[in-house]
Each structure stands twice: as C-alpha cells, then as structure tokens.
Amino acid sequence: MGYFCRMKRDLYTRLLNWKTSNRRKPLILRGARQVGKTYLLREFGRCEYDRVAYFDFEQTPDLEDFFSGPIDPVAIIRNLSLYLGWTIEPERDLIVFDEIQASNRALNSLKYFNELANQYHLVAAGSLLGVKLSRPRSFPVGKVNFLDLYPLTFLEFLSAVGREELRSLISEREDFEPFPTPFHERLIDLLRQYYFVGGMPEAVLAFSTAGDLVEVREIHREIVDSFVLDFSKHAQSADVPKLSLIWDSISVQLAQENKKFMFSAIKKSARGREYESALQWLADAGLVARAHLVTTPRQPLNGYMNREAFKIFLLDVGILGAMARIPADVLVRGNAFFSEYHGAFVENYVAQQLKAAQMDLYYWKSEGGRAELDFVCECDAQVFPLEAKAGINPRSKSLKAYDQQFSPSALSRTTLLNLKRDGRICNYPLYAVSLFPHLSEKK
C-alpha cells in the first residue's frame, strides 16, 4: 500500500514507524484545531489498513456509554463492532478515537488497551488534548505513544502546490553550495506566498486549487473564529476574558521592535500571575508557542531559561497575517512583506519551522541587554545560535557579540540571501531554514 493524497504530511512516515514498532502502544496525536489530524489519520488508515473504525466523541457523545463500568477492552471492541456493523480485527484495522478529550473514560481506557489488548492498533486525537492532558490524572503516564502535528511547514507547502522538485532540491542539499539563481528567486517568491497563506491545510488546499487569496483570508478568519469559540466553550469561565485579551494582543506585541511578551501591554494593571493560566491554556491548545530567554546558552537550555521572560509566537504565519489584517496586495510589493511588523513574520515563520522540527524555542540576550539573538537551539548535544533577518544586508552585531562570549563551532543566520558558508558563519536562506543546524555540523 502507499500514501497518495494531495495534502501529504511528513508525519506520515512516523505513523508508519509507529505501526511496525516493537514498542507500539495506543498513540495520542496532539495538535491544534484544523491542523489536519483527522484527515491524516483517515488517510493513514485507508492506505495502510484494511478498514478504519472511526469514532468521534465530540460529535457522538453517546459513545461514552461503551466505556461505563469496569473498563474491559475486549468488551469495548465487541460493542464498537456491533455499533459499526462489522468486526474490528486486530492488526488489520485501525481504530481512531477522535476528539477523545470529550470522554474521560475513553481517554483512561488507553491504559487498558495497552496492557490487555495491544494487538489492536489504536490512535486517539483531539483538538484540545493538550489542555486535557495538562490536568492531573488525565491518563496513565507511560501507557501511550505521542506524536505532534503542526501546520504545514514550508517544505510541505512546496509539495502541496506541486513543487516537489524544489522541495527535493532543498532536502537533498548536503553542503553550502549556493542554489542556482533562478531556483533561489523562485523559492523566495514561493516563500512570500507561504507567508500569506501559511500552513493551515484548508487554506493551503484552497490556494493550491484556485489561487484565490481572498478565499484564503476568509478561511483564516473562520479558523480564528473557531479558536475564539473554543475559549468560551472549553476554558474555565474566569479565564475566558483573559484569553481574549492575550489572543488579541499577540499580533500587536509581535509588531514591536522588542518582542518580549509584556503583560502590561494587555492591560495596564495586568500581572503575570493573574494571566499565567490563560496563557498556558493557549499553549496547551497548540495555538501559541513560547520562546524563553536564556542568558547562559548551556545544555540543557531549560535549566538556564528565565521563566519570567519570553516571546510568544502564533502557531501559523498565515493566521498571524490574518490577525494583523495584512492585505493580499502585499504580495506584489517585492520583499517588503518580509520586513513588515519589524520582521515579526520572519521570526514567527522561523519559530513555526523549528517547532515542527521538534525543537524547543529559546532566545539569547546579553547580560547588559545590548545584544539579542532570535533563537538558540539544542541539537546533538550542542547549542546552536540562529539570527533571523528579513533582508539581504544583514548586520550581525548580536551574532558577533555571542561569538565573542561563547565561541560556538558555527554561527548561523537565516536571511533572503542564498545558501553560503564563510568560515564559521553559515547563511541559510529563509526557505531552507529546515537545513539548520545539521548542515553547519558538517565540515
């Protein structure tokens, strides 16, 4: 069997690895609303199994009745088979529990499926699973596998718009030889499109099908509306006004030259401790990502981070553009789009790509605050600095300050310039930031 669908996702390979793994357990697929979890799991089941036994606990709340009383996986499978009208077979069929956060009993049953019926291939997903799992005793630790799905990366976007050959050109690069100029310029143009469209699957599909940017923005607005509806529907009532205030302030705060998140920018009297639970709800829902400040870039970075100082990035650069009301005609202004909002789109874009690559986000600032680097990342027992710039004439004052203090093996920046290495300075074009930091490790 193979995977043939229009919205090809890189996570599919990891799903295949899960299917054949010796340590396979029930799988929890986490991700924000509308990043494509249901579509991906249905395609995975359709292509790699005989049938898909699909159950949506939010759409059909009565399904929870099958999990009442003592949890017996064999009895549950028997009842679910009767409900479907066909017998669910171990190993041959894929069981999907969608929006499982709507049923505590179904979520807790994953432990028993692991211990008593692991011959069944079971995947659970949900838009607010991160919120659910952040609460104590939501599920037994160690009894499930996890995967995280994010909006499409730029490389996935290239595949979706039919430019697989350009994706391969980037993915297969093993040195810092510049890309041929015609390809470099075409990739910059496609990156500009990605900045507007972003990686939410419905928006990407609409763009790849008709190229209608007005429709793309309408989709963005509908997605944002669905996020806001979740605030009132699923968050603690005391947090709902705070969630709205934080959410509305993010694009404004990213527009500032100093992008450190300021609670006082939400409301003059706002204090961090009053808004922390609301901010954490947004992070657990997958809608935002935090980049914490470190002044000492040593491993492990989380041991040196300042929990009180951080930046907030949105899950998707297209959603950021919609919330900032960036018009479609920005695409015809050359490279001006990249410098909009004091480079906020560049930083949010890079954060989005790094997050999808399973990297935690940190940034560095010197003790006196005179120098600041946009990102520092851990990889292969090393810490790599990364400066993100919007233009083609980047000044690397902060990168130089970092070098003088810590002398890393490589100094990296991502810009609109072509791929190039000059001594220890590695320039990654923004469209090829996926090559960071692995390319810089090669001599």
C-alpha positions in Angstrom: 0.0 0.0 0.0 1.1 3.6 -0.5 0.3 7.1 0.6 -1.3 9.0 -2.3 -3.2 12.1 -1.3 -3.0 15.8 -2.1 -2.1 17.0 1.4 1.0 14.9 2.0 2.3 15.3 5.5 5.8 14.4 6.7 4.4 12.9 9.9 3.0 10.0 7.8 6.5 8.4 7.9 6.4 8.5 11.7 2.9 6.9 11.7 4.4 4.1 9.6 7.2 3.6 12.1 4.6 3.5 14.9 2.6 0.8 13.1 5.7 -1.5 12.9 7.4 -0.6 16.2 8.2 -3.2 18.8 7.2 -0.7 21.4 3.9 0.3 19.8 1.2 1.4 22.3 -2.0 3.3 21.7 -1.0 6.5 20.0 -2.1 10.0 21.0 -1.8 12.5 18.1 -1.8 16.1 19.5 -2.3 19.3 17.6 -4.4 22.5 17.4 -7.8 22.6 15.8 -7.8 22.3 12.0 -4.1 21.3 11.5 -5.3 18.2 9.7 -5.2 15.4 12.4 -8.5 13.7 11.3 -7.6 13.8 7.6 -4.2 12.4 8.2 -5.4 9.5 10.4 -8.2 8.6 7.9 -5.7 8.6 5.0 -3.2 6.6 7.1 -5.9 4.0 7.9 -7.2 3.9 4.3 -3.8 3.4 2.8 -2.1 1.1 5.4 -5.0 -1.0 6.9 -8.0 -2.9 5.7 -10.5 -0.6 7.3 -10.8 2.4 9.6 -13.1 2.1 12.7 -13.6 5.8 13.3 -15.4 7.3 16.3 -15.8 11.0 17.1 -16.6 11.5 20.8 -17.5 15.2 20.4 -19.9 14.6 17.6 -21.4 11.4 19.1 -21.2 11.8 22.9 -23.3 8.7 23.4 -20.2 6.7 22.5 -19.1 7.2 26.1 -21.7 4.7 27.2 -19.5 1.9 25.8 -16.8 2.9 28.4 -19.1 2.9 31.5 -18.5 0.4 34.3 -15.2 -1.6 34.6 -13.1 -0.9 31.5 -12.7 -4.1 29.5 -11.0 -3.5 26.1 -12.3 -6.8 24.6 -15.9 -5.9 25.6 -15.4 -2.4 24.3 -14.2 -3.7 20.9 -17.1 -6.1 20.7 -19.6 -3.3 21.4 -17.9 -0.9 19.0 -18.0 -3.7 16.3 -21.7 -4.1 16.8 -22.2 -0.4 16.6 -20.4 -0.3 13.2 -22.0 -3.4 11.9 -18.6 -5.2 11.2 -16.0 -6.9 13.3 -12.9 -4.8 14.1 -9.9 -7.1 13.5 -6.6 -6.8 15.4 -3.6 -5.5 13.4 -5.7 -5.4 10.2 -8.0 -2.5 11.1 -7.1 1.0 12.5 -9.2 2.3 15.4 -9.5 6.1 15.6 -10.9 7.8 18.7 -11.3 11.4 17.6 -11.9 14.3 19.9 -11.2 11.9 22.7 -10.8 14.8 25.2 -14.6 14.8 25.3 -14.6 11.5 27.2 -12.5 10.9 30.3 -13.4 7.2 30.3 -12.3 6.7 26.7 -9.1 8.5 27.4 -8.4 6.4 30.5 -9.2 3.2 28.6 -6.0 3.7 26.6 -4.1 2.3 29.6 -6.1 -0.9 29.5 -5.8 -1.3 25.7 -2.1 -1.1 26.2 -2.0 -3.7 29.0 -4.7 -6.1 27.9 -5.4 -5.6 24.1 -2.3 -4.1 22.5 -2.9 -6.3 19.4 -5.4 -3.7 18.3 -3.9 -0.6 16.6 -5.5 2.4 18.3 -4.9 6.1 17.6 -6.5 8.9 19.6 -6.7 12.5 18.6 -8.3 15.7 19.7 -8.1 19.5 19.2 -7.8 20.3 22.9 -6.0 17.2 24.0 -3.0 19.3 25.2 -5.4 21.2 27.5 -6.9 17.9 28.8 -3.6 16.2 29.3 -2.2 19.1 31.3 -4.6 18.3 34.1 -3.6 15.8 36.8 -4.6 12.2 36.4 -6.0 12.6 32.9 -4.3 9.4 31.7 -1.6 6.9 33.0 1.9 8.0 32.1 3.9 5.5 30.1 1.0 3.7 28.6 0.8 5.6 25.3 3.0 6.9 22.5 2.8 10.6 21.4 3.1 12.4 18.1 2.5 16.1 17.4 1.0 17.6 14.3 1.6 21.2 13.3 0.5 23.4 10.4 2.3 22.5 7.1 5.9 23.5 7.0 7.3 25.4 4.0 8.6 22.1 2.6 5.2 20.5 2.9 3.7 23.6 1.3 6.0 23.1 -1.7 4.7 19.6 -2.1 1.1 20.8 -1.7 1.5 23.4 -4.5 3.1 20.9 -6.9 6.7 22.0 -6.5 8.1 18.7 -5.2 11.3 19.2 -7.3 12.1 22.4 -5.4 11.5 20.6 -2.1 13.9 17.9 -3.2 16.4 20.5 -4.2 16.4 21.8 -0.6 16.1 18.5 1.3 18.9 16.8 -0.6 21.4 19.6 -0.2 24.5 18.3 1.8 26.8 21.4 1.6 26.7 25.2 1.4 26.9 25.4 -2.4 24.5 28.2 -3.4 21.3 27.3 -5.1 21.2 28.3 -8.8 19.9 31.9 -9.0 16.6 31.0 -10.9 15.7 28.5 -8.3 16.7 30.8 -5.5 14.4 33.6 -6.8 11.5 31.2 -7.4 11.8 29.9 -3.9 11.8 33.4 -2.5 8.6 34.0 -4.4 7.0 30.8 -3.1 8.1 31.8 0.4 6.3 35.1 0.0 3.2 33.2 -0.9 3.6 30.9 2.2 3.9 33.9 4.4 0.4 35.0 3.3 -1.2 31.5 3.0 0.5 29.9 6.0 0.3 26.2 6.7 -3.3 25.5 7.8 -4.4 22.7 5.5 -7.7 24.2 4.4 -6.0 27.5 3.4 -3.2 25.7 1.6 -5.7 23.5 -0.3 -7.8 26.5 -1.4 -4.6 28.3 -2.6 -3.2 25.3 -4.4 -6.6 24.7 -6.1 -7.7 28.1 -7.2 -5.0 30.6 -6.0 -7.8 32.9 -4.6 -6.2 34.9 -1.8 -9.5 36.5 -0.8 -10.8 33.0 -0.2 -7.6 32.1 1.7 -8.2 35.1 4.1 -11.8 34.1 4.6 -10.7 30.7 5.7 -8.1 32.2 8.0 -10.9 34.3 9.6 -13.1 31.3 10.0 -10.3 29.4 11.7 -9.6 32.2 14.1 -13.3 32.4 14.9 -13.3 28.6 15.7 -10.3 29.2 18.1 -12.1 32.0 19.9 -15.3 29.9 20.2 -13.2 27.2 22.0 -12.3 29.8 24.6 -15.8 30.2 25.8 -16.7 26.5 25.2 -13.8 24.8 26.8 -11.8 27.1 29.1 -12.5 28.0 32.7 -15.0 30.8 32.8 -12.7 33.0 34.8 -10.0 32.7 32.1 -12.2 33.4 29.1 -11.8 37.3 29.2 -8.1 36.9 29.8 -7.7 34.5 26.9 -9.4 37.0 24.6 -7.2 39.9 25.8 -4.0 37.8 25.4 -5.0 36.5 22.0 -5.9 39.9 20.6 -2.6 41.4 21.9 -0.2 38.8 20.3 -0.1 40.3 16.8 0.3 43.8 18.2 3.1 42.7 20.6 5.0 40.9 17.7 4.9 44.2 15.8 7.1 45.9 18.4 10.8 46.0 18.0 11.2 44.4 21.4 9.1 41.3 21.0 9.4 40.2 24.7 5.8 39.5 25.8 4.6 42.2 28.1 1.5 41.5 30.3 1.2 45.3 30.8 0.6 45.6 27.1 -2.6 43.6 27.5 -3.9 45.8 30.3 -2.1 48.4 32.3 -2.8 46.7 35.6 -2.2 43.2 34.3 0.2 41.0 36.2 1.8 37.8 35.0 0.5 35.6 37.8 -3.1 36.7 37.0 -2.8 35.7 33.4 -0.5 32.7 33.5 -3.2 30.1 33.5 -4.9 31.7 30.5 -1.6 31.9 28.6 -0.8 28.3 29.4 -4.2 27.3 28.1 -3.3 28.8 24.7 0.0 26.9 24.7 -1.6 23.6 25.7 -4.2 24.1 22.9 -1.4 24.4 20.5 -2.3 28.0 19.5 0.9 29.7 20.7 4.5 28.7 21.4 6.7 30.4 23.9 10.4 31.1 23.4 12.1 31.6 26.7 15.1 33.8 27.4 18.5 32.3 28.3 21.5 34.4 29.2 23.8 31.4 29.5 23.4 29.1 26.5 24.4 25.8 28.0 22.8 22.4 28.0 20.2 21.7 29.0 18.8 25.1 28.0 15.7 24.6 30.1 17.9 24.6 33.1 19.1 28.1 32.3 16.0 29.7 31.0 14.2 32.7 32.6 10.6 31.6 33.1 9.5 35.2 33.6 10.9 36.5 30.2 9.6 35.0 27.0 8.3 35.8 23.5 5.0 34.4 22.2 4.6 33.2 18.6 1.4 32.2 16.9 1.0 28.6 15.6 0.9 29.8 11.9 2.3 32.7 10.0 -0.8 32.9 7.8 -3.0 33.2 10.9 -0.7 36.0 12.1 -1.2 37.8 8.8 -5.0 37.5 9.1 -5.0 38.8 12.7 -2.7 41.7 11.7 -5.0 42.4 8.7 -2.2 42.2 6.2 -3.9 42.7 2.7 -3.3 40.4 -0.2 -1.7 43.1 -2.3 1.4 42.9 0.0 2.5 40.0 -2.3 3.2 42.4 -5.2 5.4 44.7 -3.1 8.5 42.6 -3.7 10.4 41.7 -0.5 8.6 44.4 1.7 6.4 41.7 3.2 9.4 40.2 4.9 10.2 43.4 6.8 6.6 44.1 7.8 5.9 44.4 11.5 9.7 44.8 12.4 10.4 41.4 11.0 7.6 39.7 13.0 6.7 37.5 10.1 10.3 36.3 9.7 10.6 35.4 13.4 7.2 33.7 13.6 7.9 31.8 10.4 11.2 30.5 11.7 9.7 29.7 15.1 7.0 27.7 13.3 9.5 25.7 11.2 11.7 25.0 14.3 8.7 23.9 16.3 7.6 21.5 13.6 11.1 20.0 13.7 10.6 19.2 17.4 12.9 21.9 18.7 12.1 23.8 21.8 12.3 27.6 21.4 14.7 29.8 23.3 16.4 33.2 22.6 19.5 34.8 24.0 20.2 38.2 25.4 23.4 39.5 26.8 23.6 40.4 30.4 23.6 44.1 29.7 20.8 43.7 27.1 22.8 45.3 24.3 22.8 42.2 22.1 19.9 39.8 21.4 19.8 36.6 19.2 16.4 35.5 17.9 16.9 31.8 18.6 19.3 29.3 20.3 18.6 25.6 19.7 19.7 22.3 21.1 20.7 19.6 18.7 23.1 16.6 19.0 24.5 17.7 22.4 25.3 21.2 21.1 23.8 24.6 21.3 23.4 26.5 18.0 22.7 30.2 17.8 20.5 31.4 14.9 19.8 35.0 13.8 16.7 35.6 11.7 16.7 38.6 9.4 14.3 39.9 6.8 16.7 41.5 4.3 19.7 40.8 2.1 22.1 43.1 4.0 22.0 41.7 7.5 24.1 43.2 10.2 25.3 40.6 12.7 26.2 42.7 15.7 24.4 40.3 18.1 25.9 37.3 16.4 29.3 38.8 16.8 28.6 39.6 20.5 27.5 36.0 21.0 30.6 34.7 19.3 33.0 36.8 21.4 31.4 35.5 24.6 30.8 31.8 23.8 32.9 30.9 20.6 30.4 28.3 19.2 31.5 25.9 16.5 29.2 27.7 14.0 27.4 31.0 13.7 24.2 30.7 11.8 21.8 33.2 10.3 18.7 32.9 8.1 18.1 35.7 5.6 16.9 36.3 2.0 20.5 35.7 0.8 21.4 32.4 -0.9 23.0 29.4 0.8 26.6 30.2 1.8 29.3 29.5 4.3 32.0 32.0 5.1 34.3 30.4 7.7 32.1 29.7 10.7 29.3 32.0 9.5 26.6 29.9 7.9 23.8 31.6 5.9 20.6 29.7 5.4 18.1 31.2 3.0 14.8 31.5 4.9 13.2 29.0 2.5 15.9 26.5 3.6 15.9 27.0 7.3 15.0 23.3 7.6 18.7 22.6 6.9 19.6 24.3 10.2 21.6 23.2 12.2 22.5 19.9 10.6 24.3 21.4 7.6 26.5 23.6 9.8 27.7 20.5 11.7 29.4 19.2 8.5 32.9 20.2 7.8 
